[in-house]
Amino acid sequence: MGPAPSAESVANGAQFRAAIEEFARVPRVDNEQIERDAKIPDDVIRGPGRGWARFGMKIDKAYGGLGLSNLDYCRLAP
């Protein structure tokens, strides 16, 4: 098992998860409409994380990512 995440990483992960969860609750995210149209609106794609939230989560901050832990990634993965 790898080293435990730092307190900063845990706090950043919790903050990011909260932002994603809040964004998903906003009325403009109509899951049923997305299913009917089989298309995700641009404003939803550009939501938290500028559309690459899920893909940039584990990339180190030095390279433009969020630098979050694998645990945070797993908590947000569909």
mmCIF file of the N, C-alpha and C atoms, coordinates in Angstrom:
data_MODEL
# 
_entry.id   MODEL 
# 
loop_
_atom_site.group_PDB 
_atom_site.id 
_atom_site.type_symbol 
_atom_site.label_atom_id 
_atom_site.label_alt_id 
_atom_site.label_comp_id 
_atom_site.label_asym_id 
_atom_site.label_entity_id 
_atom_site.label_seq_id 
_atom_site.pdbx_PDB_ins_code 
_atom_site.Cartn_x 
_atom_site.Cartn_y 
_atom_site.Cartn_z 
_atom_site.occupancy 
_atom_site.B_iso_or_equiv 
_atom_site.pdbx_formal_charge 
_atom_site.auth_seq_id 
_atom_site.auth_comp_id 
_atom_site.auth_asym_id 
_atom_site.auth_atom_id 
_atom_site.pdbx_PDB_model_num 
ATOM 1   N N  . MET A 1 1  ? 0.844   -1.168 0.000   1.00 0.00 ? 1  MET A N  1 
ATOM 2   C CA . MET A 1 1  ? 0.000   0.000  0.000   1.00 0.00 ? 1  MET A CA 1 
ATOM 3   C C  . MET A 1 1  ? 0.893   1.235  0.000   1.00 0.00 ? 1  MET A C  1 
ATOM 4   N N  . GLY A 1 2  ? 0.496   2.279  -0.733  1.00 0.00 ? 2  GLY A N  1 
ATOM 5   C CA . GLY A 1 2  ? 1.288   3.501  -0.847  1.00 0.00 ? 2  GLY A CA 1 
ATOM 6   C C  . GLY A 1 2  ? 1.139   4.382  0.376   1.00 0.00 ? 2  GLY A C  1 
ATOM 7   N N  . PRO A 1 3  ? 1.842   5.498  0.345   1.00 0.00 ? 3  PRO A N  1 
ATOM 8   C CA . PRO A 1 3  ? 1.764   6.422  1.476   1.00 0.00 ? 3  PRO A CA 1 
ATOM 9   C C  . PRO A 1 3  ? 0.372   7.040  1.598   1.00 0.00 ? 3  PRO A C  1 
ATOM 10  N N  . ALA A 1 4  ? 0.010   7.394  2.801   1.00 0.00 ? 4  ALA A N  1 
ATOM 11  C CA . ALA A 1 4  ? -1.293  8.032  3.041   1.00 0.00 ? 4  ALA A CA 1 
ATOM 12  C C  . ALA A 1 4  ? -1.286  9.416  2.418   1.00 0.00 ? 4  ALA A C  1 
ATOM 13  N N  . PRO A 1 5  ? -2.433  9.855  1.869   1.00 0.00 ? 5  PRO A N  1 
ATOM 14  C CA . PRO A 1 5  ? -2.484  11.200 1.285   1.00 0.00 ? 5  PRO A CA 1 
ATOM 15  C C  . PRO A 1 5  ? -2.288  12.262 2.364   1.00 0.00 ? 5  PRO A C  1 
ATOM 16  N N  . SER A 1 6  ? -1.716  13.388 1.967   1.00 0.00 ? 6  SER A N  1 
ATOM 17  C CA . SER A 1 6  ? -1.493  14.483 2.913   1.00 0.00 ? 6  SER A CA 1 
ATOM 18  C C  . SER A 1 6  ? -2.827  15.106 3.325   1.00 0.00 ? 6  SER A C  1 
ATOM 19  N N  . ALA A 1 7  ? -2.795  15.839 4.418   1.00 0.00 ? 7  ALA A N  1 
ATOM 20  C CA . ALA A 1 7  ? -4.005  16.536 4.888   1.00 0.00 ? 7  ALA A CA 1 
ATOM 21  C C  . ALA A 1 7  ? -4.486  17.518 3.825   1.00 0.00 ? 7  ALA A C  1 
ATOM 22  N N  . GLU A 1 8  ? -3.551  18.158 3.124   1.00 0.00 ? 8  GLU A N  1 
ATOM 23  C CA . GLU A 1 8  ? -3.916  19.099 2.056   1.00 0.00 ? 8  GLU A CA 1 
ATOM 24  C C  . GLU A 1 8  ? -4.633  18.370 0.924   1.00 0.00 ? 8  GLU A C  1 
ATOM 25  N N  . SER A 1 9  ? -4.127  17.203 0.558   1.00 0.00 ? 9  SER A N  1 
ATOM 26  C CA . SER A 1 9  ? -4.748  16.423 -0.511  1.00 0.00 ? 9  SER A CA 1 
ATOM 27  C C  . SER A 1 9  ? -6.154  15.981 -0.117  1.00 0.00 ? 9  SER A C  1 
ATOM 28  N N  . VAL A 1 10 ? -6.323  15.560 1.113   1.00 0.00 ? 10 VAL A N  1 
ATOM 29  C CA . VAL A 1 10 ? -7.644  15.137 1.596   1.00 0.00 ? 10 VAL A CA 1 
ATOM 30  C C  . VAL A 1 10 ? -8.611  16.321 1.561   1.00 0.00 ? 10 VAL A C  1 
ATOM 31  N N  . ALA A 1 11 ? -8.169  17.491 2.015   1.00 0.00 ? 11 ALA A N  1 
ATOM 32  C CA . ALA A 1 11 ? -9.016  18.684 2.022   1.00 0.00 ? 11 ALA A CA 1 
ATOM 33  C C  . ALA A 1 11 ? -9.361  19.112 0.594   1.00 0.00 ? 11 ALA A C  1 
ATOM 34  N N  . ASN A 1 12 ? -8.367  19.095 -0.301  1.00 0.00 ? 12 ASN A N  1 
ATOM 35  C CA . ASN A 1 12 ? -8.613  19.465 -1.698  1.00 0.00 ? 12 ASN A CA 1 
ATOM 36  C C  . ASN A 1 12 ? -9.599  18.500 -2.348  1.00 0.00 ? 12 ASN A C  1 
ATOM 37  N N  . GLY A 1 13 ? -9.454  17.222 -2.056  1.00 0.00 ? 13 GLY A N  1 
ATOM 38  C CA . GLY A 1 13 ? -10.365 16.220 -2.606  1.00 0.00 ? 13 GLY A CA 1 
ATOM 39  C C  . GLY A 1 13 ? -11.791 16.430 -2.133  1.00 0.00 ? 13 GLY A C  1 
ATOM 40  N N  . ALA A 1 14 ? -11.946 16.709 -0.846  1.00 0.00 ? 14 ALA A N  1 
ATOM 41  C CA . ALA A 1 14 ? -13.288 16.938 -0.294  1.00 0.00 ? 14 ALA A CA 1 
ATOM 42  C C  . ALA A 1 14 ? -13.912 18.184 -0.912  1.00 0.00 ? 14 ALA A C  1 
ATOM 43  N N  . GLN A 1 15 ? -13.123 19.224 -1.087  1.00 0.00 ? 15 GLN A N  1 
ATOM 44  C CA . GLN A 1 15 ? -13.624 20.463 -1.681  1.00 0.00 ? 15 GLN A CA 1 
ATOM 45  C C  . GLN A 1 15 ? -14.038 20.230 -3.138  1.00 0.00 ? 15 GLN A C  1 
ATOM 46  N N  . PHE A 1 16 ? -13.235 19.497 -3.877  1.00 0.00 ? 16 PHE A N  1 
ATOM 47  C CA . PHE A 1 16 ? -13.541 19.234 -5.277  1.00 0.00 ? 16 PHE A CA 1 
ATOM 48  C C  . PHE A 1 16 ? -14.794 18.361 -5.407  1.00 0.00 ? 16 PHE A C  1 
ATOM 49  N N  . ARG A 1 17 ? -14.907 17.328 -4.572  1.00 0.00 ? 17 ARG A N  1 
ATOM 50  C CA . ARG A 1 17 ? -16.102 16.479 -4.602  1.00 0.00 ? 17 ARG A CA 1 
ATOM 51  C C  . ARG A 1 17 ? -17.355 17.298 -4.308  1.00 0.00 ? 17 ARG A C  1 
ATOM 52  N N  . ALA A 1 18 ? -17.260 18.209 -3.333  1.00 0.00 ? 18 ALA A N  1 
ATOM 53  C CA . ALA A 1 18 ? -18.406 19.050 -2.995  1.00 0.00 ? 18 ALA A CA 1 
ATOM 54  C C  . ALA A 1 18 ? -18.805 19.936 -4.180  1.00 0.00 ? 18 ALA A C  1 
ATOM 55  N N  . ALA A 1 19 ? -17.826 20.474 -4.896  1.00 0.00 ? 19 ALA A N  1 
ATOM 56  C CA . ALA A 1 19 ? -18.117 21.314 -6.061  1.00 0.00 ? 19 ALA A CA 1 
ATOM 57  C C  . ALA A 1 19 ? -18.793 20.506 -7.165  1.00 0.00 ? 19 ALA A C  1 
ATOM 58  N N  . ILE A 1 20 ? -18.324 19.285 -7.397  1.00 0.00 ? 20 ILE A N  1 
ATOM 59  C CA . ILE A 1 20 ? -18.919 18.419 -8.415  1.00 0.00 ? 20 ILE A CA 1 
ATOM 60  C C  . ILE A 1 20 ? -20.351 18.059 -8.014  1.00 0.00 ? 20 ILE A C  1 
ATOM 61  N N  . GLU A 1 21 ? -20.548 17.693 -6.755  1.00 0.00 ? 21 GLU A N  1 
ATOM 62  C CA . GLU A 1 21 ? -21.887 17.322 -6.285  1.00 0.00 ? 21 GLU A CA 1 
ATOM 63  C C  . GLU A 1 21 ? -22.849 18.497 -6.376  1.00 0.00 ? 21 GLU A C  1 
ATOM 64  N N  . GLU A 1 22 ? -22.404 19.692 -6.017  1.00 0.00 ? 22 GLU A N  1 
ATOM 65  C CA . GLU A 1 22 ? -23.249 20.890 -6.109  1.00 0.00 ? 22 GLU A CA 1 
ATOM 66  C C  . GLU A 1 22 ? -23.600 21.175 -7.562  1.00 0.00 ? 22 GLU A C  1 
ATOM 67  N N  . PHE A 1 23 ? -22.634 21.071 -8.447  1.00 0.00 ? 23 PHE A N  1 
ATOM 68  C CA . PHE A 1 23 ? -22.874 21.318 -9.872  1.00 0.00 ? 23 PHE A CA 1 
ATOM 69  C C  . PHE A 1 23 ? -23.915 20.345 -10.420 1.00 0.00 ? 23 PHE A C  1 
ATOM 70  N N  . ALA A 1 24 ? -23.844 19.099 -10.002 1.00 0.00 ? 24 ALA A N  1 
ATOM 71  C CA . ALA A 1 24 ? -24.781 18.085 -10.497 1.00 0.00 ? 24 ALA A CA 1 
ATOM 72  C C  . ALA A 1 24 ? -26.203 18.328 -10.004 1.00 0.00 ? 24 ALA A C  1 
ATOM 73  N N  . ARG A 1 25 ? -26.346 19.030 -8.884  1.00 0.00 ? 25 ARG A N  1 
ATOM 74  C CA . ARG A 1 25 ? -27.676 19.321 -8.343  1.00 0.00 ? 25 ARG A CA 1 
ATOM 75  C C  . ARG A 1 25 ? -28.320 20.546 -8.969  1.00 0.00 ? 25 ARG A C  1 
ATOM 76  N N  . VAL A 1 26 ? -27.539 21.362 -9.647  1.00 0.00 ? 26 VAL A N  1 
ATOM 77  C CA . VAL A 1 26 ? -28.067 22.583 -10.262 1.00 0.00 ? 26 VAL A CA 1 
ATOM 78  C C  . VAL A 1 26 ? -29.146 22.198 -11.267 1.00 0.00 ? 26 VAL A C  1 
ATOM 79  N N  . PRO A 1 27 ? -30.269 22.892 -11.274 1.00 0.00 ? 27 PRO A N  1 
ATOM 80  C CA . PRO A 1 27 ? -31.377 22.531 -12.166 1.00 0.00 ? 27 PRO A CA 1 
ATOM 81  C C  . PRO A 1 27 ? -31.015 22.438 -13.650 1.00 0.00 ? 27 PRO A C  1 
ATOM 82  N N  . ARG A 1 28 ? -29.968 23.125 -14.094 1.00 0.00 ? 28 ARG A N  1 
ATOM 83  C CA . ARG A 1 28 ? -29.634 23.070 -15.520 1.00 0.00 ? 28 ARG A CA 1 
ATOM 84  C C  . ARG A 1 28 ? -29.068 21.726 -15.959 1.00 0.00 ? 28 ARG A C  1 
ATOM 85  N N  . VAL A 1 29 ? -28.714 20.868 -15.010 1.00 0.00 ? 29 VAL A N  1 
ATOM 86  C CA . VAL A 1 29 ? -28.250 19.529 -15.361 1.00 0.00 ? 29 VAL A CA 1 
ATOM 87  C C  . VAL A 1 29 ? -29.467 18.613 -15.350 1.00 0.00 ? 29 VAL A C  1 
ATOM 88  N N  . ASP A 1 30 ? -30.021 18.398 -16.516 1.00 0.00 ? 30 ASP A N  1 
ATOM 89  C CA . ASP A 1 30 ? -31.222 17.591 -16.663 1.00 0.00 ? 30 ASP A CA 1 
ATOM 90  C C  . ASP A 1 30 ? -30.816 16.202 -17.162 1.00 0.00 ? 30 ASP A C  1 
ATOM 91  N N  . ASN A 1 31 ? -30.627 15.296 -16.229 1.00 0.00 ? 31 ASN A N  1 
ATOM 92  C CA . ASN A 1 31 ? -30.167 13.946 -16.583 1.00 0.00 ? 31 ASN A CA 1 
ATOM 93  C C  . ASN A 1 31 ? -31.099 13.239 -17.557 1.00 0.00 ? 31 ASN A C  1 
ATOM 94  N N  . GLU A 1 32 ? -32.395 13.420 -17.374 1.00 0.00 ? 32 GLU A N  1 
ATOM 95  C CA . GLU A 1 32 ? -33.351 12.762 -18.267 1.00 0.00 ? 32 GLU A CA 1 
ATOM 96  C C  . GLU A 1 32 ? -33.249 13.312 -19.684 1.00 0.00 ? 32 GLU A C  1 
ATOM 97  N N  . GLN A 1 33 ? -33.049 14.632 -19.805 1.00 0.00 ? 33 GLN A N  1 
ATOM 98  C CA . GLN A 1 33 ? -32.889 15.236 -21.131 1.00 0.00 ? 33 GLN A CA 1 
ATOM 99  C C  . GLN A 1 33 ? -31.612 14.729 -21.798 1.00 0.00 ? 33 GLN A C  1 
ATOM 100 N N  . ILE A 1 34 ? -30.562 14.613 -21.019 1.00 0.00 ? 34 ILE A N  1 
ATOM 101 C CA . ILE A 1 34 ? -29.296 14.091 -21.552 1.00 0.00 ? 34 ILE A CA 1 
ATOM 102 C C  . ILE A 1 34 ? -29.504 12.674 -22.079 1.00 0.00 ? 34 ILE A C  1 
ATOM 103 N N  . GLU A 1 35 ? -30.231 11.867 -21.344 1.00 0.00 ? 35 GLU A N  1 
ATOM 104 C CA . GLU A 1 35 ? -30.511 10.497 -21.796 1.00 0.00 ? 35 GLU A CA 1 
ATOM 105 C C  . GLU A 1 35 ? -31.362 10.491 -23.062 1.00 0.00 ? 35 GLU A C  1 
ATOM 106 N N  . ARG A 1 36 ? -32.400 11.339 -23.109 1.00 0.00 ? 36 ARG A N  1 
ATOM 107 C CA . ARG A 1 36 ? -33.269 11.381 -24.296 1.00 0.00 ? 36 ARG A CA 1 
ATOM 108 C C  . ARG A 1 36 ? -32.509 11.833 -25.540 1.00 0.00 ? 36 ARG A C  1 
ATOM 109 N N  . ASP A 1 37 ? -31.684 12.878 -25.376 1.00 0.00 ? 37 ASP A N  1 
ATOM 110 C CA . ASP A 1 37 ? -30.965 13.446 -26.522 1.00 0.00 ? 37 ASP A CA 1 
ATOM 111 C C  . ASP A 1 37 ? -29.678 12.695 -26.846 1.00 0.00 ? 37 ASP A C  1 
ATOM 112 N N  . ALA A 1 38 ? -29.216 11.881 -25.906 1.00 0.00 ? 38 ALA A N  1 
ATOM 113 C CA . ALA A 1 38 ? -27.923 11.197 -26.044 1.00 0.00 ? 38 ALA A CA 1 
ATOM 114 C C  . ALA A 1 38 ? -26.824 12.216 -26.328 1.00 0.00 ? 38 ALA A C  1 
ATOM 115 N N  . LYS A 1 39 ? -26.924 13.371 -25.656 1.00 0.00 ? 39 LYS A N  1 
ATOM 116 C CA . LYS A 1 39 ? -25.952 14.444 -25.838 1.00 0.00 ? 39 LYS A CA 1 
ATOM 117 C C  . LYS A 1 39 ? -25.834 15.217 -24.529 1.00 0.00 ? 39 LYS A C  1 
ATOM 118 N N  . ILE A 1 40 ? -24.613 15.509 -24.151 1.00 0.00 ? 40 ILE A N  1 
ATOM 119 C CA . ILE A 1 40 ? -24.365 16.300 -22.954 1.00 0.00 ? 40 ILE A CA 1 
ATOM 120 C C  . ILE A 1 40 ? -24.154 17.748 -23.387 1.00 0.00 ? 40 ILE A C  1 
ATOM 121 N N  . PRO A 1 41 ? -24.955 18.681 -22.858 1.00 0.00 ? 41 PRO A N  1 
ATOM 122 C CA . PRO A 1 41 ? -24.809 20.085 -23.238 1.00 0.00 ? 41 PRO A CA 1 
ATOM 123 C C  . PRO A 1 41 ? -23.418 20.632 -22.916 1.00 0.00 ? 41 PRO A C  1 
ATOM 124 N N  . ASP A 1 42 ? -22.967 21.590 -23.727 1.00 0.00 ? 42 ASP A N  1 
ATOM 125 C CA . ASP A 1 42 ? -21.638 22.173 -23.550 1.00 0.00 ? 42 ASP A CA 1 
ATOM 126 C C  . ASP A 1 42 ? -21.434 22.774 -22.168 1.00 0.00 ? 42 ASP A C  1 
ATOM 127 N N  . ASP A 1 43 ? -22.461 23.445 -21.615 1.00 0.00 ? 43 ASP A N  1 
ATOM 128 C CA . ASP A 1 43 ? -22.280 24.064 -20.305 1.00 0.00 ? 43 ASP A CA 1 
ATOM 129 C C  . ASP A 1 43 ? -22.076 23.020 -19.203 1.00 0.00 ? 43 ASP A C  1 
ATOM 130 N N  . VAL A 1 44 ? -22.614 21.837 -19.397 1.00 0.00 ? 44 VAL A N  1 
ATOM 131 C CA . VAL A 1 44 ? -22.389 20.757 -18.431 1.00 0.00 ? 44 VAL A CA 1 
ATOM 132 C C  . VAL A 1 44 ? -20.963 20.232 -18.583 1.00 0.00 ? 44 VAL A C  1 
ATOM 133 N N  . ILE A 1 45 ? -20.525 20.074 -19.802 1.00 0.00 ? 45 ILE A N  1 
ATOM 134 C CA . ILE A 1 45 ? -19.158 19.597 -20.046 1.00 0.00 ? 45 ILE A CA 1 
ATOM 135 C C  . ILE A 1 45 ? -18.138 20.582 -19.498 1.00 0.00 ? 45 ILE A C  1 
ATOM 136 N N  . ARG A 1 46 ? -18.420 21.865 -19.618 1.00 0.00 ? 46 ARG A N  1 
ATOM 137 C CA . ARG A 1 46 ? -17.487 22.888 -19.145 1.00 0.00 ? 46 ARG A CA 1 
ATOM 138 C C  . ARG A 1 46 ? -17.655 23.188 -17.660 1.00 0.00 ? 46 ARG A C  1 
ATOM 139 N N  . GLY A 1 47 ? -18.411 22.397 -16.947 1.00 0.00 ? 47 GLY A N  1 
ATOM 140 C CA . GLY A 1 47 ? -18.643 22.622 -15.516 1.00 0.00 ? 47 GLY A CA 1 
ATOM 141 C C  . GLY A 1 47 ? -17.363 22.569 -14.709 1.00 0.00 ? 47 GLY A C  1 
ATOM 142 N N  . PRO A 1 48 ? -17.420 22.185 -13.457 1.00 0.00 ? 48 PRO A N  1 
ATOM 143 C CA . PRO A 1 48 ? -16.226 22.138 -12.612 1.00 0.00 ? 48 PRO A CA 1 
ATOM 144 C C  . PRO A 1 48 ? -15.088 21.386 -13.281 1.00 0.00 ? 48 PRO A C  1 
ATOM 145 N N  . GLY A 1 49 ? -13.916 21.944 -13.186 1.00 0.00 ? 49 GLY A N  1 
ATOM 146 C CA . GLY A 1 49 ? -12.747 21.306 -13.759 1.00 0.00 ? 49 GLY A CA 1 
ATOM 147 C C  . GLY A 1 49 ? -12.572 21.617 -15.229 1.00 0.00 ? 49 GLY A C  1 
ATOM 148 N N  . ARG A 1 50 ? -13.371 22.536 -15.754 1.00 0.00 ? 50 ARG A N  1 
ATOM 149 C CA . ARG A 1 50 ? -13.268 22.959 -17.141 1.00 0.00 ? 50 ARG A CA 1 
ATOM 150 C C  . ARG A 1 50 ? -13.370 21.791 -18.107 1.00 0.00 ? 50 ARG A C  1 
ATOM 151 N N  . GLY A 1 51 ? -14.259 20.852 -17.799 1.00 0.00 ? 51 GLY A N  1 
ATOM 152 C CA . GLY A 1 51 ? -14.539 19.756 -18.714 1.00 0.00 ? 51 GLY A CA 1 
ATOM 153 C C  . GLY A 1 51 ? -13.582 18.580 -18.630 1.00 0.00 ? 51 GLY A C  1 
ATOM 154 N N  . TRP A 1 52 ? -12.461 18.732 -17.970 1.00 0.00 ? 52 TRP A N  1 
ATOM 155 C CA . TRP A 1 52 ? -11.514 17.616 -17.883 1.00 0.00 ? 52 TRP A CA 1 
ATOM 156 C C  . TRP A 1 52 ? -11.356 17.166 -16.438 1.00 0.00 ? 52 TRP A C  1 
ATOM 157 N N  . ALA A 1 53 ? -12.334 17.531 -15.611 1.00 0.00 ? 53 ALA A N  1 
ATOM 158 C CA . ALA A 1 53 ? -12.234 17.235 -14.180 1.00 0.00 ? 53 ALA A CA 1 
ATOM 159 C C  . ALA A 1 53 ? -11.839 15.795 -13.919 1.00 0.00 ? 53 ALA A C  1 
ATOM 160 N N  . ARG A 1 54 ? -12.543 14.883 -14.523 1.00 0.00 ? 54 ARG A N  1 
ATOM 161 C CA . ARG A 1 54 ? -12.297 13.472 -14.241 1.00 0.00 ? 54 ARG A CA 1 
ATOM 162 C C  . ARG A 1 54 ? -10.923 13.033 -14.736 1.00 0.00 ? 54 ARG A C  1 
ATOM 163 N N  . PHE A 1 55 ? -10.451 13.637 -15.814 1.00 0.00 ? 55 PHE A N  1 
ATOM 164 C CA . PHE A 1 55 ? -9.188  13.207 -16.403 1.00 0.00 ? 55 PHE A CA 1 
ATOM 165 C C  . PHE A 1 55 ? -7.987  13.927 -15.809 1.00 0.00 ? 55 PHE A C  1 
ATOM 166 N N  . GLY A 1 56 ? -8.177  15.133 -15.274 1.00 0.00 ? 56 GLY A N  1 
ATOM 167 C CA . GLY A 1 56 ? -7.066  15.892 -14.722 1.00 0.00 ? 56 GLY A CA 1 
ATOM 168 C C  . GLY A 1 56 ? -6.918  15.769 -13.225 1.00 0.00 ? 56 GLY A C  1 
ATOM 169 N N  . MET A 1 57 ? -7.781  14.986 -12.601 1.00 0.00 ? 57 MET A N  1 
ATOM 170 C CA . MET A 1 57 ? -7.764  14.893 -11.150 1.00 0.00 ? 57 MET A CA 1 
ATOM 171 C C  . MET A 1 57 ? -6.447  14.368 -10.600 1.00 0.00 ? 57 MET A C  1 
ATOM 172 N N  . LYS A 1 58 ? -5.908  13.328 -11.176 1.00 0.00 ? 58 LYS A N  1 
ATOM 173 C CA . LYS A 1 58 ? -4.723  12.680 -10.619 1.00 0.00 ? 58 LYS A CA 1 
ATOM 174 C C  . LYS A 1 58 ? -3.422  13.248 -11.175 1.00 0.00 ? 58 LYS A C  1 
ATOM 175 N N  . ILE A 1 59 ? -3.505  14.145 -12.151 1.00 0.00 ? 59 ILE A N  1 
ATOM 176 C CA . ILE A 1 59 ? -2.294  14.740 -12.721 1.00 0.00 ? 59 ILE A CA 1 
ATOM 177 C C  . ILE A 1 59 ? -1.738  15.751 -11.729 1.00 0.00 ? 59 ILE A C  1 
ATOM 178 N N  . ASP A 1 60 ? -0.436  15.725 -11.531 1.00 0.00 ? 60 ASP A N  1 
ATOM 179 C CA . ASP A 1 60 ? 0.227   16.609 -10.592 1.00 0.00 ? 60 ASP A CA 1 
ATOM 180 C C  . ASP A 1 60 ? -0.046  18.074 -10.940 1.00 0.00 ? 60 ASP A C  1 
ATOM 181 N N  . LYS A 1 61 ? -0.162  18.904 -9.915  1.00 0.00 ? 61 LYS A N  1 
ATOM 182 C CA . LYS A 1 61 ? -0.414  20.323 -10.127 1.00 0.00 ? 61 LYS A CA 1 
ATOM 183 C C  . LYS A 1 61 ? 0.674   20.977 -10.986 1.00 0.00 ? 61 LYS A C  1 
ATOM 184 N N  . ALA A 1 62 ? 1.896   20.482 -10.874 1.00 0.00 ? 62 ALA A N  1 
ATOM 185 C CA . ALA A 1 62 ? 3.002   21.039 -11.660 1.00 0.00 ? 62 ALA A CA 1 
ATOM 186 C C  . ALA A 1 62 ? 2.769   20.894 -13.160 1.00 0.00 ? 62 ALA A C  1 
ATOM 187 N N  . TYR A 1 63 ? 1.900   19.973 -13.541 1.00 0.00 ? 63 TYR A N  1 
ATOM 188 C CA . TYR A 1 63 ? 1.610   19.728 -14.958 1.00 0.00 ? 63 TYR A CA 1 
ATOM 189 C C  . TYR A 1 63 ? 0.210   20.188 -15.345 1.00 0.00 ? 63 TYR A C  1 
ATOM 190 N N  . GLY A 1 64 ? -0.423  20.997 -14.495 1.00 0.00 ? 64 GLY A N  1 
ATOM 191 C CA . GLY A 1 64 ? -1.729  21.551 -14.815 1.00 0.00 ? 64 GLY A CA 1 
ATOM 192 C C  . GLY A 1 64 ? -2.919  20.751 -14.329 1.00 0.00 ? 64 GLY A C  1 
ATOM 193 N N  . GLY A 1 65 ? -2.681  19.685 -13.593 1.00 0.00 ? 65 GLY A N  1 
ATOM 194 C CA . GLY A 1 65 ? -3.772  18.879 -13.064 1.00 0.00 ? 65 GLY A CA 1 
ATOM 195 C C  . GLY A 1 65 ? -4.199  19.361 -11.688 1.00 0.00 ? 65 GLY A C  1 
ATOM 196 N N  . LEU A 1 66 ? -5.033  18.581 -11.055 1.00 0.00 ? 66 LEU A N  1 
ATOM 197 C CA . LEU A 1 66 ? -5.523  18.930 -9.725  1.00 0.00 ? 66 LEU A CA 1 
ATOM 198 C C  . LEU A 1 66 ? -4.707  18.295 -8.608  1.00 0.00 ? 66 LEU A C  1 
ATOM 199 N N  . GLY A 1 67 ? -3.929  17.277 -8.925  1.00 0.00 ? 67 GLY A N  1 
ATOM 200 C CA . GLY A 1 67 ? -3.071  16.651 -7.928  1.00 0.00 ? 67 GLY A CA 1 
ATOM 201 C C  . GLY A 1 67 ? -3.806  15.907 -6.837  1.00 0.00 ? 67 GLY A C  1 
ATOM 202 N N  . LEU A 1 68 ? -4.998  15.400 -7.136  1.00 0.00 ? 68 LEU A N  1 
ATOM 203 C CA . LEU A 1 68 ? -5.770  14.686 -6.122  1.00 0.00 ? 68 LEU A CA 1 
ATOM 204 C C  . LEU A 1 68 ? -5.368  13.218 -6.066  1.00 0.00 ? 68 LEU A C  1 
ATOM 205 N N  . SER A 1 69 ? -5.833  12.541 -5.054  1.00 0.00 ? 69 SER A N  1 
ATOM 206 C CA . SER A 1 69 ? -5.455  11.142 -4.839  1.00 0.00 ? 69 SER A CA 1 
ATOM 207 C C  . SER A 1 69 ? -6.290  10.180 -5.683  1.00 0.00 ? 69 SER A C  1 
ATOM 208 N N  . ASN A 1 70 ? -5.816  8.959  -5.761  1.00 0.00 ? 70 ASN A N  1 
ATOM 209 C CA . ASN A 1 70 ? -6.556  7.906  -6.450  1.00 0.00 ? 70 ASN A CA 1 
ATOM 210 C C  . ASN A 1 70 ? -7.897  7.659  -5.754  1.00 0.00 ? 70 ASN A C  1 
ATOM 211 N N  . LEU A 1 71 ? -7.933  7.803  -4.443  1.00 0.00 ? 71 LEU A N  1 
ATOM 212 C CA . LEU A 1 71 ? -9.176  7.624  -3.691  1.00 0.00 ? 71 LEU A CA 1 
ATOM 213 C C  . LEU A 1 71 ? -10.224 8.647  -4.137  1.00 0.00 ? 71 LEU A C  1 
ATOM 214 N N  . ASP A 1 72 ? -9.812  9.907  -4.309  1.00 0.00 ? 72 ASP A N  1 
ATOM 215 C CA . ASP A 1 72 ? -10.747 10.929 -4.788  1.00 0.00 ? 72 ASP A CA 1 
ATOM 216 C C  . ASP A 1 72 ? -11.251 10.582 -6.183  1.00 0.00 ? 72 ASP A C  1 
ATOM 217 N N  . TYR A 1 73 ? -10.356 10.118 -7.028  1.00 0.00 ? 73 TYR A N  1 
ATOM 218 C CA . TYR A 1 73 ? -10.742 9.717  -8.385  1.00 0.00 ? 73 TYR A CA 1 
ATOM 219 C C  . TYR A 1 73 ? -11.797 8.614  -8.318  1.00 0.00 ? 73 TYR A C  1 
ATOM 220 N N  . CYS A 1 74 ? -11.569 7.621  -7.481  1.00 0.00 ? 74 CYS A N  1 
ATOM 221 C CA . CYS A 1 74 ? -12.519 6.501  -7.359  1.00 0.00 ? 74 CYS A CA 1 
ATOM 222 C C  . CYS A 1 74 ? -13.860 6.957  -6.787  1.00 0.00 ? 74 CYS A C  1 
ATOM 223 N N  . ARG A 1 75 ? -13.844 7.892  -5.874  1.00 0.00 ? 75 ARG A N  1 
ATOM 224 C CA . ARG A 1 75 ? -15.088 8.381  -5.295  1.00 0.00 ? 75 ARG A CA 1 
ATOM 225 C C  . ARG A 1 75 ? -15.955 9.102  -6.321  1.00 0.00 ? 75 ARG A C  1 
ATOM 226 N N  . LEU A 1 76 ? -15.338 9.711  -7.341  1.00 0.00 ? 76 LEU A N  1 
ATOM 227 C CA . LEU A 1 76 ? -16.089 10.460 -8.335  1.00 0.00 ? 76 LEU A CA 1 
ATOM 228 C C  . LEU A 1 76 ? -16.324 9.699  -9.618  1.00 0.00 ? 76 LEU A C  1 
ATOM 229 N N  . ALA A 1 77 ? -15.650 8.589  -9.820  1.00 0.00 ? 77 ALA A N  1 
ATOM 230 C CA . ALA A 1 77 ? -15.814 7.817  -11.055 1.00 0.00 ? 77 ALA A CA 1 
ATOM 231 C C  . ALA A 1 77 ? -17.225 7.228  -11.111 1.00 0.00 ? 77 ALA A C  1 
ATOM 232 N N  . PRO A 1 78 ? -17.824 7.284  -12.289 1.00 0.00 ? 78 PRO A N  1 
ATOM 233 C CA . PRO A 1 78 ? -19.195 6.729  -12.408 1.00 0.00 ? 78 PRO A CA 1 
ATOM 234 C C  . PRO A 1 78 ? -19.231 5.234  -12.280 1.00 0.00 ? 78 PRO A C  1 
# 
